[in-house]
Amino acid sequence: MSTPATPDASPGAEPHPEISAIHARLDAGDARMARIEKSLAANTAATARVEGNTAELLEWFASGKGAFKVLEGLGKLAKPLAAIVGLCVAVATAWTIFRTGAPPK
């Protein structure tokens, strides 16, 4: 027959010291968990605020991305367009010199 690790306590008796220590640790754990949950709720609220604040900024960056694509397209057009304009200026200059008969300087 085995003997129990802790003696049976009568209803009015003081609990065993180990049981008291376990209850104290559980109470401390409950308090810690309550603080963690409160902190987590505050953190979640702050994250939601940041997400709301940055949504417009992300939208602005997305539109800026589209604007840069347009500017890139204009940049690709600029080089051939500059060559065409230069050619037109050279032809106009040659034509003017030919019509007026002015010698080149």
GIDAUR-V144638 format. One record per residue. N is the residue number from 1. RES is the residue in three letters. PSI is psi in whole degrees, -180 to 180 (none if undefined). D_CENTER is the distance of its C-alpha to the mean C-alpha in Angstrom with 1 decimal. Layout:
n-><N,N>
res-><RES,RES>
psi-><PSI,PSI>
d_center-><D_CENTER,D_CENTER>
//
This chain:
n-><1,2,3,4,5,6,7,8,9,10,11,12,13,14,15,16,17,18,19,20,21,22,23,24,25,26,27,28,29,30,31,32,33,34,35,36,37,38,39,40,41,42,43,44,45,46,47,48,49,50,51,52,53,54,55,56,57,58,59,60,61,62,63,64,65,66,67,68,69,70,71,72,73,74,75,76,77,78,79,80,81,82,83,84,85,86,87,88,89,90,91,92,93,94,95,96,97,98,99,100,101,102,103,104,105>
res-><MET,SER,THR,PRO,ALA,THR,PRO,ASP,ALA,SER,PRO,GLY,ALA,GLU,PRO,HIS,PRO,GLU,ILE,SER,ALA,ILE,HIS,ALA,ARG,LEU,ASP,ALA,GLY,ASP,ALA,ARG,MET,ALA,ARG,ILE,GLU,LYS,SER,LEU,ALA,ALA,ASN,THR,ALA,ALA,THR,ALA,ARG,VAL,GLU,GLY,ASN,THR,ALA,GLU,LEU,LEU,GLU,TRP,PHE,ALA,SER,GLY,LYS,GLY,ALA,PHE,LYS,VAL,LEU,GLU,GLY,LEU,GLY,LYS,LEU,ALA,LYS,PRO,LEU,ALA,ALA,ILE,VAL,GLY,LEU,CYS,VAL,ALA,VAL,ALA,THR,ALA,TRP,THR,ILE,PHE,ARG,THR,GLY,ALA,PRO,PRO,LYS>
psi-><132,152,142,153,-36,138,150,132,140,158,-32,-1,158,137,160,146,-35,-41,-42,-41,-41,-44,-39,-43,-40,-41,-42,-40,-40,-44,-43,-43,-39,-41,-41,-44,-40,-44,-40,-41,-42,-41,-41,-41,-42,-40,-41,-39,-43,-41,-43,-39,-34,-8,-44,-39,-42,-38,-40,-42,-38,-41,-35,-34,-43,-39,-39,-32,-40,-45,-35,-42,-41,-36,-37,-31,-28,-42,-52,-35,-39,-38,-41,-45,-42,-42,-43,-42,-42,-42,-43,-40,-46,-41,-42,-44,-41,-43,-41,-19,16,133,148,145,none>
d_center-><66.6,63.4,62.7,59.4,57.1,57.1,60.2,60.2,59.6,61.8,60.0,60.7,60.1,57.3,54.5,54.4,52.4,50.1,49.3,48.7,46.3,44.4,44.1,42.9,40.2,39.2,39.1,36.9,34.5,34.4,33.6,30.8,29.3,29.5,27.6,24.9,24.7,24.6,21.8,19.8,20.4,19.3,16.1,15.4,16.3,14.0,11.0,12.3,12.8,9.3,8.2,11.3,10.9,7.7,9.3,11.8,9.8,8.3,12.0,13.3,11.7,13.1,16.4,16.4,16.2,19.3,21.0,20.7,22.4,25.1,25.6,25.9,28.5,30.4,30.3,31.9,34.5,35.3,37.1,39.6,40.0,41.0,43.5,45.0,45.3,46.9,49.3,50.3,50.9,53.0,55.0,55.5,56.7,59.1,60.4,61.0,62.8,64.9,65.9,66.8,68.4,66.8,66.9,63.6,63.2>
//
